[in-house]
Amino acid sequence: MYSACRPSWTRHSARPFCFAALLLLALQLGRLWGCSPAIQQAAPLPEAELVGPPGLAVAGSNQLGVRLTNRSSRRTAVVARLELKTPTGRPLAHEQTLRLAPGATRQLALPYQAAEPGLYTGSLKVYEQGSGRLIRAFADLTIPVWPRWEFTPDRSYYTSEAQLRFRARLRRGKGEDKKLLVELREGERVRAKQQLPFRGSEAAGSFAMAQLPPGRYTLRARLQGPAGIEDSLSYPIYKYPPAAQEIKIDLYTQGLLVEGKPFFPLGLYWLQAEDLEELARLHFNCGDYFYKLRESQIAALMDEAARSGIRILLELTPFIRGRAEPDYQAITATVERYRRHPALLAWYLVDEPADAKVDSAQLEGIYQQLRRSDPYHPVYLVNNRPRTYRTYAEASDILAIDVYPVPDHPLTRVGDYTQQARWASQGRKPVWLVAQAFGGVEHWGRPPTPAELRNMVFQGLVQGASGLLFYRHCQKGEEQIQPPALWREMRTLAAELAPLGPVLTAPVPLLAQVECVDGSQGVQAMLREYRGQYYLFVVNCRAAAQRTRFRLRGLPSLARVEALYQSQAPALQDGLLVIDLAALGAGIYRLEPAGT
């Protein structure tokens, strides 16, 4: 077998020497070339992961961050190729190479130009240069690109308010060299106007509303830079006569206002009249009922809800789903009967329209009819298909999503779908989460565990859900659908979140930010400010415990941090907030600034 190494005149005893020399030569060449000889195993591939949510992109220049780690003992070069399609189908591509020293971790920023807001789709492939070995492929990459600025009034409609407040926010950069020009118009007539400077990235002002007659107005804003007008946005304004029952949306926070007061929905599906008093005592404040109830049962439930202080999402689904043509007469009669009822929270337009193949234009027509018939209550719609969130976004005032991932899909679907729903209306409409609190029926093989339910709820809250309902409220004899431990967790969550309703409906601090500094993966956080104190909501989406260090930017110095309810005790170390999160764990922390 060694004959190829040996001239014909070599004696048999020279074979071991020839083989050893050849092996030594191969090892030396391998070291010189920076690669292993064929008899050694291939070096391990580097690791690649996305850094930061891609949903922070804004029309203009952007970067997609990729963290690369070289686990091998040799240098390597990595190529990252980003391929995207714009909302209009135009291709974008960028390729970049990064060299990694042994054991090094570096971050790569892939630039791309987003000339227009919308949903960009594509892929990112990371591979080893030279060998071409694929390190990781991020297929089905979606990047929502937001408009570069937003402009909004503070209410979905007005009645007896003395002021109409408005604000503009730049989503990137500061506005020191810009001004905001705002007009309140009635048709072509300019009722009032203001010119405002930006303070940081925000400009805010107000117009007097008390003397304006009811009607439709337009709030028009123009963004002025050194070279002139850069962009303009408009918003319809509606003023109505005051009513006995007024449910409004605070467009600054995406929260509800019930009779002028902030209201964070904590609800249940399949309510029954005889349960309402007990459920109110357990801190639930709203809900839906079984859609097959007879008219007399619905009337009794509405009356009992008014006595118990629980608000009802009143079903119009039976008049729309499964019909060749909606029953417009029944919709009109139902609205006329209940539009002044004190228990009414919102009109439940339809449940899961995509599955029922309900025409979106038809739904938008019914929505407009509802707004004309009863402008004082919002319209609520539940959608379970993320790809159709935008399709039906204009048919409601509140978009609710029902995400039921257990047991066949990752829990992270909840946070991902909440993000997609907020993008569907570009942050201009509230998103509510309908959380999975059932299983063991149909194709859901089991119900979630209490830890899984808590994790899903906190994912929704951290991603901006401004309302929470559980599907569903089970009766005795249905323990296989909703085990007692799961029902206890639902009650516990309601008891914990109800006192925090004012916090959950408070504005997100404009200048304050929270970021994870040690690379912990699957940890999400949200910060809220209420009455001079800050509240941090965190959730660990991984099934493994993690110690996470948070850097809090834009906050005053902290005197102390208090763990609320079941949260793990935190620590302040070297200016960082350190929290140990259990597997699938979540926590709420009150941050008290010094001097308060």
C-alpha positions in Angstrom: 0.0 0.0 0.0 3.0 2.3 0.3 4.4 1.6 -3.1 3.7 5.1 -4.4 6.0 6.5 -1.7 8.9 4.3 -2.6 11.3 4.1 -5.6 11.8 0.7 -7.1 15.3 0.4 -5.6 14.2 1.1 -2.0 14.4 -1.8 0.4 11.3 -3.1 2.2 12.6 -1.8 5.5 12.3 1.9 4.3 8.5 1.9 4.2 7.9 3.1 7.8 10.4 6.0 7.3 8.7 7.1 4.0 5.2 7.2 5.6 6.4 9.2 8.7 8.2 11.7 6.5 5.0 12.2 4.3 2.9 12.7 7.4 5.3 15.2 8.9 5.3 17.2 5.6 1.5 17.2 5.5 1.3 18.6 9.0 3.8 21.3 8.2 2.0 22.3 5.1 -1.3 22.4 7.0 0.1 24.8 9.5 1.6 27.0 6.8 -1.7 27.2 4.8 -3.8 27.8 7.9 -6.0 24.7 7.3 -6.1 21.2 8.6 -4.9 18.2 6.6 -7.6 15.9 5.2 -7.1 13.4 8.1 -8.2 16.1 10.7 -11.8 17.2 11.2 -13.0 20.5 9.6 -12.9 23.6 11.8 -16.2 24.5 13.5 -18.2 27.1 11.6 -18.7 30.6 13.2 -22.0 31.5 14.7 -24.3 34.2 13.4 -27.3 35.9 14.9 -29.4 39.0 14.2 -28.8 41.9 16.6 -31.8 44.0 17.6 -35.3 43.9 16.2 -35.4 44.6 12.5 -38.7 46.5 13.1 -36.8 49.7 14.1 -36.2 50.6 10.5 -37.3 54.1 9.2 -37.7 55.3 5.7 -34.2 56.3 4.6 -30.8 54.8 5.4 -30.9 51.7 7.7 -28.6 49.0 9.0 -29.3 45.4 9.8 -27.0 44.2 12.6 -25.4 40.7 12.7 -23.3 39.4 15.5 -20.6 36.9 14.4 -18.6 34.7 16.8 -15.6 32.6 15.7 -15.4 29.4 17.9 -12.4 27.9 16.2 -8.7 28.4 16.8 -7.9 29.8 13.4 -8.7 33.0 11.5 -11.7 32.9 9.2 -13.6 35.2 6.8 -17.3 35.4 6.8 -19.6 36.8 4.0 -23.1 38.1 4.7 -25.4 38.7 1.8 -28.7 40.6 2.3 -31.4 40.4 -0.4 -34.6 42.4 0.0 -37.6 43.4 -2.0 -39.3 46.8 -1.5 -43.1 47.0 -1.0 -43.3 47.7 -4.7 -41.2 44.7 -5.7 -37.9 46.4 -6.5 -34.8 44.2 -5.5 -32.2 45.4 -3.1 -28.9 43.6 -2.4 -25.8 44.2 -0.3 -22.8 41.9 0.4 -20.1 42.4 3.1 -17.1 40.5 4.3 -15.7 40.4 7.8 -12.6 38.7 9.0 -12.6 37.1 12.5 -9.6 36.3 14.7 -9.7 33.1 16.7 -12.3 33.3 19.4 -13.4 36.8 18.4 -17.0 38.2 18.4 -17.7 41.1 16.1 -20.8 42.9 14.9 -21.5 43.6 11.3 -23.8 46.4 10.0 -25.4 45.7 6.7 -26.7 48.9 5.1 -29.8 49.2 3.0 -31.8 52.1 1.7 -35.6 52.1 2.3 -36.9 54.8 0.1 -40.5 54.2 1.2 -42.3 52.9 4.3 -43.8 49.5 4.0 -43.0 45.8 4.5 -39.7 44.7 3.1 -39.2 41.0 2.6 -36.2 38.8 1.7 -33.4 36.8 3.2 -30.0 37.0 4.8 -27.4 34.4 4.1 -24.1 34.1 6.1 -21.4 31.7 4.8 -17.7 31.0 5.1 -15.6 32.7 2.5 -13.5 30.3 0.4 -15.2 27.0 1.4 -18.7 28.4 0.8 -20.0 26.5 3.8 -23.4 28.0 4.9 -23.2 29.3 8.5 -26.8 30.4 8.8 -29.7 31.5 6.6 -32.4 33.8 7.8 -35.1 33.0 5.3 -38.5 34.8 5.1 -36.9 37.9 6.6 -39.5 40.7 7.1 -38.5 44.2 8.0 -41.3 46.8 8.6 -40.1 50.2 7.6 -41.9 53.0 9.5 -42.5 56.5 8.2 -39.8 58.8 9.3 -42.2 60.8 11.5 -45.6 60.5 13.1 -48.3 63.1 13.8 -51.4 62.5 15.9 -54.1 64.1 17.9 -54.7 62.9 21.5 -58.3 61.5 21.1 -60.2 59.3 18.6 -63.0 61.9 18.8 -64.0 64.9 20.9 -67.1 65.9 22.9 -66.7 68.2 25.9 -62.9 68.6 25.8 -61.6 72.1 26.2 -58.4 71.4 24.2 -57.4 69.4 21.2 -53.9 68.3 21.9 -51.5 67.1 19.2 -47.9 66.1 18.8 -45.3 65.2 16.2 -42.4 62.8 16.7 -39.4 62.1 14.6 -38.6 58.4 14.6 -34.9 59.0 14.1 -32.7 62.0 15.0 -33.4 65.3 16.5 -35.4 68.3 15.2 -33.2 71.3 16.2 -33.3 72.6 12.6 -37.0 71.8 12.0 -40.3 73.4 12.8 -43.8 72.0 12.9 -46.6 74.0 11.1 -50.1 72.9 12.1 -53.5 74.0 10.9 -57.0 73.1 12.1 -59.2 73.2 9.0 -63.0 73.1 8.5 -63.2 72.3 4.8 -61.0 75.0 3.1 -61.3 77.3 6.1 -58.4 77.6 8.5 -59.9 77.7 12.0 -56.5 77.9 13.8 -52.8 77.5 13.2 -49.5 77.3 15.0 -45.8 77.2 14.3 -43.9 75.1 16.9 -40.2 74.2 17.5 -39.1 70.7 18.1 -37.7 69.9 21.6 -35.4 67.0 20.9 -37.4 64.7 18.6 -40.9 66.0 19.6 -43.1 69.0 19.0 -46.5 69.4 20.7 -49.3 71.9 20.9 -53.0 72.4 21.3 -56.0 74.2 19.9 -59.1 75.3 21.8 -62.1 73.1 21.1 -64.9 74.4 23.4 -66.3 76.9 21.0 -66.1 74.7 17.9 -69.5 73.3 16.8 -69.8 69.5 16.3 -68.6 68.4 12.9 -65.7 67.0 10.9 -62.4 68.9 10.8 -58.9 68.2 9.5 -55.7 68.6 11.4 -52.9 69.2 8.9 -49.2 69.2 9.9 -46.2 70.1 7.8 -42.5 69.4 8.6 -40.3 72.3 7.7 -36.6 72.1 7.5 -33.8 74.5 6.4 -34.6 74.0 2.8 -38.4 74.3 3.1 -41.3 71.9 3.6 -40.1 68.3 3.8 -43.3 66.4 4.3 -46.9 66.8 5.4 -49.5 64.6 7.2 -53.2 65.0 7.9 -55.6 63.5 10.5 -59.4 63.7 10.5 -60.9 65.2 13.6 -64.5 64.5 14.8 -66.4 66.4 17.4 -69.8 65.1 18.6 -72.3 66.3 21.1 -71.6 64.8 24.6 -73.3 61.5 25.3 -74.2 59.5 28.4 -71.8 56.7 27.4 -68.5 57.7 25.8 -65.7 55.2 25.0 -62.7 56.9 23.5 -59.2 55.9 22.5 -56.2 57.8 23.8 -54.2 58.0 20.6 -51.0 58.9 22.5 -51.0 55.7 24.5 -53.4 53.4 22.5 -55.3 52.9 25.7 -59.1 53.1 26.2 -60.9 56.0 28.0 -64.1 54.9 29.6 -66.1 58.0 30.8 -62.9 59.9 30.5 -60.8 57.6 32.7 -58.0 55.2 31.6 -59.3 51.6 31.3 -57.0 48.6 30.7 -59.1 45.7 29.5 -58.7 42.5 31.5 -61.3 40.2 30.1 -62.6 36.7 29.5 -64.4 35.0 26.6 -67.6 33.0 27.1 -69.0 35.0 29.9 -72.3 34.0 31.5 -74.7 36.3 33.4 -74.6 34.2 36.6 -70.7 34.4 36.8 -70.3 38.2 36.3 -70.4 39.3 40.0 -67.8 36.8 41.0 -65.6 37.6 38.0 -65.7 41.3 38.8 -64.6 40.5 42.3 -61.6 38.6 40.8 -60.6 41.8 38.9 -61.9 41.0 35.5 -63.5 44.1 33.9 -64.8 43.1 30.5 -65.4 40.2 28.1 -67.3 38.4 25.3 -70.0 35.8 25.6 -70.8 32.6 23.7 -71.9 33.7 20.3 -74.8 31.3 20.1 -76.7 32.9 23.0 -80.3 33.7 22.3 -81.4 37.3 22.2 -83.1 37.1 25.6 -79.9 35.7 27.1 -77.8 38.5 25.7 -80.2 41.1 27.1 -80.0 39.5 30.5 -76.2 39.3 30.4 -76.0 43.0 29.4 -78.2 44.0 32.3 -76.3 41.9 34.8 -73.0 43.3 33.4 -74.2 46.8 34.0 -75.0 45.9 37.6 -71.6 44.1 38.1 -69.5 46.8 36.5 -68.3 44.6 33.7 -68.1 45.9 30.1 -69.2 43.7 27.2 -67.9 43.3 23.6 -71.2 42.9 21.8 -71.2 40.3 19.1 -72.1 41.1 15.4 -70.2 38.0 14.2 -73.4 35.9 13.7 -74.7 38.4 11.3 -71.6 38.3 9.1 -69.7 35.0 9.2 -71.0 32.1 7.2 -73.4 34.2 5.1 -73.4 35.0 1.5 -74.5 38.5 2.4 -74.3 40.2 5.8 -77.6 40.6 7.6 -77.6 44.4 7.6 -81.1 44.6 9.1 -80.0 42.6 12.1 -76.9 44.6 12.5 -78.9 47.9 12.5 -81.4 46.6 14.9 -78.7 45.4 17.4 -76.9 48.6 17.3 -80.1 50.6 17.8 -81.0 48.4 20.8 -77.7 48.5 22.6 -75.8 51.6 21.6 -76.9 53.4 24.8 -76.5 50.5 27.1 -74.2 51.2 30.1 -72.5 47.8 29.8 -71.4 48.3 26.1 -67.6 48.5 25.7 -67.2 48.0 21.9 -68.9 46.4 18.9 -67.4 43.0 18.1 -67.6 43.3 14.4 -66.3 39.8 13.4 -64.2 36.9 14.6 -61.3 35.6 12.4 -62.6 37.1 9.1 -59.8 35.5 7.0 -60.8 32.0 8.0 -64.4 32.7 7.0 -63.3 34.4 3.8 -65.1 37.6 4.7 -64.5 40.3 2.1 -62.4 43.1 3.6 -64.2 45.9 1.5 -67.5 44.6 2.8 -66.3 44.7 6.4 -65.0 48.3 5.9 -68.5 49.2 4.7 -70.1 47.8 7.8 -67.5 49.5 9.9 -68.3 52.9 8.4 -72.0 52.2 9.0 -71.3 51.5 12.7 -69.3 54.7 13.0 -72.2 56.7 11.6 -74.8 54.9 13.8 -72.8 55.0 17.0 -69.7 57.1 17.0 -69.3 56.8 20.8 -68.1 53.2 20.9 -65.1 51.7 19.2 -65.3 48.7 16.8 -63.3 45.6 17.7 -62.1 42.8 15.4 -60.2 39.6 16.0 -57.8 38.3 13.4 -55.8 35.1 13.7 -53.9 35.3 10.4 -50.9 37.7 10.5 -50.6 37.9 6.7 -54.0 39.5 6.7 -53.6 42.0 9.5 -53.2 44.8 7.1 -56.0 43.5 4.9 -58.5 44.1 7.6 -56.8 46.9 9.5 -59.2 49.6 8.2 -62.3 47.7 9.3 -61.9 48.3 13.0 -60.7 50.7 15.7 -59.2 47.9 17.8 -57.3 45.0 16.3 -57.2 42.0 18.6 -55.1 38.9 17.8 -55.7 35.4 19.0 -52.4 33.5 19.1 -52.7 29.9 20.3 -49.2 28.3 19.9 -49.4 25.5 22.5 -48.3 22.8 22.0 -47.3 22.8 18.3 -45.6 26.2 17.8 -43.0 28.3 19.7 -44.3 30.6 22.4 -42.5 33.5 20.7 -45.2 33.6 18.1 -47.1 35.8 20.6 -44.6 38.6 20.7 -43.9 38.3 17.0 -47.5 38.5 16.0 -48.1 41.4 18.4 -45.3 43.3 16.7 -46.8 42.5 13.3 -50.3 43.7 14.4 -48.9 47.0 15.6 -47.2 47.4 12.3 -50.4 46.7 10.4 -51.8 50.1 11.3 -48.3 51.7 11.7 -49.0 52.1 15.4 -52.1 54.1 15.0 -54.6 51.6 16.4 -54.7 49.7 19.7 -53.7 46.0 19.6 -55.2 43.6 22.2 -54.0 40.1 22.9 -56.4 37.2 23.2 -54.3 34.7 25.2 -54.5 30.9 25.0 -56.0 29.6 28.2 -57.3 26.3 26.9 -56.2 23.0 25.2 -57.0 19.4 24.9 -59.6 20.0 22.3 -59.7 20.0 18.5 -56.0 20.2 17.3 -54.6 21.8 20.5 -53.2 18.7 22.1 -52.9 20.2 25.6 -53.5 23.5 27.4 -50.6 25.7 28.3 -48.9 25.4 31.7 -49.3 28.3 34.1 -45.7 29.4 33.3 -46.4 29.3 29.6 -49.5 31.4 30.0 -47.7 34.0 32.1 -44.9 34.1 29.5 -47.4 34.6 26.6 -49.2 37.4 28.5 -46.0 39.3 29.2 -44.8 38.9 25.7 -47.9 40.7 24.5 -47.6 43.4 27.1 -43.9 44.1 26.4 -44.6 44.3 22.7 -47.3 46.9 23.2 -50.6 45.1 23.7 -53.0 47.6 25.3 -55.7 45.1 26.3 -55.8 41.4 27.4 -58.5 38.8 27.2 -58.3 35.1 28.0 -59.9 32.5 25.8 -61.8 31.2 27.6 -63.8 31.1 30.8 -64.5 27.4 31.4 -67.3 25.9 33.6 -67.2 23.0 36.0 -66.7 19.7 34.2 -64.3 21.3 31.7 -61.1 20.7 33.7 -59.5 18.8 30.8 -59.7 22.0 28.8 -58.6 24.4 31.5 -57.0 22.6 34.5 -57.5 24.2 37.9 -53.8 25.4 38.0 -54.3 27.3 34.7 -57.5 29.0 36.0 -55.6 30.0 39.2 -52.9 31.6 37.1 -55.5 33.5 35.1 -56.9 34.9 38.3 -53.5 35.7 39.6 -52.5 37.6 36.5 -55.8 39.6 36.7 -55.1 40.4 40.3 -51.6 41.6 39.6 -52.3 43.6 36.4 -55.5 45.3 37.6 -53.8 47.7 40.0 -51.2 48.4 37.2 -53.9 49.5 34.8 -52.9 53.2 35.1 -49.3 52.2 34.4 -50.2 50.0 31.4 -52.2 52.9 30.0 -49.5 55.5 30.7 -47.2 56.9 27.9 -44.0 55.2 27.0 -41.2 57.5 28.1 -39.9 59.3 25.0 -36.3 59.7 26.1 -35.9 56.7 28.3 -34.6 53.4 26.9 -33.8 50.0 28.3 -31.3 47.7 26.6 -29.8 44.3 27.4 -26.0 44.6 27.6 -24.7 41.1 27.9 -26.1 39.4 24.8 -28.9 37.5 26.6 -31.1 36.1 23.9 -34.9 36.0 24.1 -35.2 38.6 26.8 -37.6 41.4 26.1 -38.4 44.5 28.1 -40.7 47.5 28.2 -40.5 50.7 30.2 -43.5 52.9 31.4 -43.6 56.1 33.4 -46.4 56.9 35.8 -46.5 59.7 38.4 -42.7 60.2 38.5 -41.9 56.5 38.8 -40.8 54.0 36.2 -42.0 50.5 35.7 -40.0 47.8 33.9 -41.8 44.7 32.5 -39.4 41.9 31.4 -39.9 38.4 30.0 -37.5 35.6 29.2 -38.8 33.7 26.1 -36.3 30.9 26.5 -36.8 27.7 28.4 -33.6 28.2 30.4 -32.8 30.6 33.2 -30.8 33.7 32.4 -29.0 36.4 34.3 -29.7 39.7 32.4 -28.0 43.0 32.8 -30.0 46.1 31.7 -28.7 49.5 30.9 -31.3 52.2 31.5 -30.7 55.3 29.4 -32.4 58.7 29.8 -33.6 58.0 33.4 -32.6 60.0 36.5 -30.5 58.3 39.2 -32.3 55.5 41.0 -32.7 55.3 44.7 -34.0 51.8 44.7 -35.7 49.1 42.6 -38.6 47.1 43.9 -39.7 43.7 42.6 -43.5 43.4 42.4 -45.5 40.3 42.9 -43.7 37.1 41.9 -40.7 38.9 40.4 -37.2 37.8 41.2 -35.2 40.3 43.4 -33.1 42.7 41.3 -29.7 44.3 42.0 -28.1 47.6 41.0 -24.4 46.9 40.1 -22.1 49.4 38.4 -25.0 51.4 37.0 -26.7 48.3 35.6 -29.9 46.6 36.7 -29.2 42.9 37.1 -32.2 40.5 37.1 -32.1 36.7 37.3 -35.0 35.4 35.1 -36.2 31.8 35.5 -36.9 29.7 32.4 -39.9 31.4 30.7 -39.9 33.8 33.6 -41.3 37.3 33.7 -41.1 40.2 36.1 -42.4 43.7 37.0 -40.1 46.2 38.7 -40.8 49.7 40.1 -37.9 52.0 39.6 -37.8 54.9 42.2 -35.7 57.9 41.1 -33.6 59.5 43.8 -35.1 62.5 45.5 -38.8 61.4 45.0 
